[in-house]
Amino acid sequence: QVQIAESGGGSVQPGESLRLSCTVTGLIFDDNTMGWFRQAPGKEREAVSCISWSGSMTYYSDSVKGRFTISRDNTRNTHYLQMDNLKPEDTAMYYCATDCSTYNGDAISSIWGQGTQVTVSS
């Protein structure tokens, strides 16, 4: 059974940073692309970032490009989203997911975590 555990969310002020972590068990981790999605209240879920199994290919949405960095440690079955220069519009529930497209970030028969809340406000 695949289990996904996300952590690292919180409340910060604009311009600050957070790092989200996602650990996956019950899956051959390094066979899968891994990604982050987010959903703000009243809005549709959107792809934020996706990383290939080797880490050599990544996708970022235009809204986070240059501020967020995705990475992974296959020895720990964990991937990360470093979020710098956070803005109020980044406020959302962030979800970790398996199997995304590094071309356009789309979810592909993904398995989802429960989500971790990120709130950015002054």
N, C-alpha and C positions, 0 to 999 in steps of 0.2 A: 504494500500500500504506500503510495506516494504521500509524503507529508512535507509541507512547506512552512517554514517559520520565518516571519519577517520581524525586524526590529530596527530601532534607530529613529523613529519618528519623534516629533515633539513640537513645541511652540518656540519660535524664534522671532527676532526682529528682522526687518528688511536689511539685506546686506550680509547677514550671517550665514553660517554653513551648517549642514547636517550630513551625516552619512547613514544611508540605509543599508541593511544587510539582509540577505535572504539565504537560508540554509535549507537544502533539499535532501531528503532521505527517501529510500525506496525506489531510486531511479539511478540509471547509469548516467551520472551527472555530465560527464564530459562527452556524451553523445548528443547533448541537447543545446540548442540556443536557449538563452535565458533573457528575460526582459522585465521591464518595469512599465506599468501603466498607472494612470491616475484618473480619478473621477471627483470632480467638484460638485457640490450640491446644485441640483438643477441642470447639470450638464451631462453630456455623454462621456463615457469612458474614452480616454485617448491614450495612444501609445506615447511613451516618453523616450524609451531607449531599449536597445536590444544588442546582445553580444553573441558572437559565434562561439562554438565550443573551444576553439583555440585562442579566442580573444583578438584575432587578427582583423575581424570585420565587426563594425559597430554601426548602429543607427541612432540618430538623435532627432527628435522633433525640432522644428525651427525655433520653437519657443524656449528651448533649453540649451540649444547648441552654444558651445562656448562657456557655459556655466556649469553644466553637469558632466560627470565623467563616470562611465560604467566600467567595471572591471570584474574579474572572476579569479577565484583560486580553486582549481579543480581538486587539489589535494584536501581541501576542506569542504568540498561540495557547497561552496558559498559564492554568491556574487554580490556586488556592492554597487551602490549609486551614491557617488560623492556629489553633493549639491552645494554649490558656492553661489555667493551673491543672490541669495534667495529674495524673491519678490512676493508681494501679497497675492499676485495671481498664480503663484505656485501652490497656494493653499488647496489641499485636496486629500482624499484618501489614496494612498499609494499601494499598489498591488504588485506583488512579484508573480511572475508566471513563467512556465516552461514554454518552449517552442514558439518562437516569434520569428518574424522575417527581418533579417538585417538589411533588406532592401527598403521596406517601407514601414517596418515596425508592427505590422499586423500580427494579431494572435493567430496561431495555427493549432487548432485542437489543443489549446493550452490547458494546463492544470494551474489552478489559481491558489494563492495564499489568501489569508483572511484580511489582509490590509493593515497598514499602519498610517496613522493620521499625521499630516504635516500642516502646521498652521503658521503663517507668516503675517505678523501684524505689529504695528508700533503701539 
